[in-house]
Amino acid sequence: MTNQKNANIKFAASIKRIALLARKEFIESRKAVLIASATVTGVYLVVAILNTAFGNAESYSHVSNFLTILVLGGLISSSLAFSDLHSKGKNINWIMTPASQMEKYITNLLFTTVGVVVYILVAYFLFSLVSHLINLVAFGRSFGLFNPFQKPVWQGILVYLVVQSTFLFGAIYFRSLHFLKTLLSLIVLGIILSLLSGIILRLVFADYFIGLSFRLKPEIEYLFSSSNNFSLQFETLFQAYLKPLEITGKIVTALIAPFFWIVGYIRLTETEVRNGL
């Protein structure tokens, strides 16, 4: 009973420290966040007014705007989350902060996931409300309000969380230029995976290609042409075999974020031991 009580006290104290760390991070970053928010709001407000004035409704989308801001703002924030740890002048402040490594890590993780998502959701809705009122008064029409409960919005948020985990890991792993180095690493990885996929496809289906090229043989190309019913039959069969692969892909994708969050914490331990350098 005593052990359980002590555990509860430690947990409550840890939650309190995380809340204090979050307050500290908010106070230190609020000026930069407000300036960035004002700049982005101004740019998108001008775009919304111009689109309304010239009637370009088809080129304006609240969902696309929101996801663009979320991805760019969130990934940049994630890349800067541990910048103090890598700074010779500021790493002592990071290490000497009266909180455990786990508490500091969780604070940054929550800030760049839940905090960023909630903040941008609320901020963009308020922006859509302001632009809606301005356009109604000025032109008698608008693009309406941003609906944060649309399916594409939350699908985009899930994708953001997956990508964000890699940039948060990059913020810990790389000593400088975290955003650019992480982005470059993902591009190189994507190229390597694409090349490997192409080579494997070429080797497995070698009999269907002409020589060493990626051009299909004429008779195979005809089978897949729209003029042949076989293409429709093959597509149905292919989809049946692809379903298990699709499910596997979704499971793997869902595990990417937890994987990088855990590996990021392990890497943080190593980085902090050598004073972030």
HELIX and SHEET records of a PDB file:
HELIX    1   1 THR A    2  ALA A   53  1                                  52    
HELIX    2   2 ALA A   57  SER A   59  5                                   3    
HELIX    3   3 HIS A   62  SER A   79  1                                  18    
HELIX    4   4 ASP A   84  HIS A   86  5                                   3    
HELIX    5   5 ASN A   91  MET A   96  1                                   6    
HELIX    6   6 GLN A  101  LEU A  110  1                                  10    
HELIX    7   7 PHE A  111  GLY A  115  3                                   5    
HELIX    8   8 VAL A  116  PHE A  139  1                                  24    
HELIX    9   9 LYS A  151  TYR A  173  1                                  23    
HELIX   10  10 HIS A  178  VAL A  204  1                                  27    
HELIX   11  11 ALA A  206  TYR A  208  5                                   3    
HELIX   12  12 PRO A  218  LEU A  223  1                                   6    
HELIX   13  13 ASN A  229  VAL A  273  1                                  45    
END                                                                             
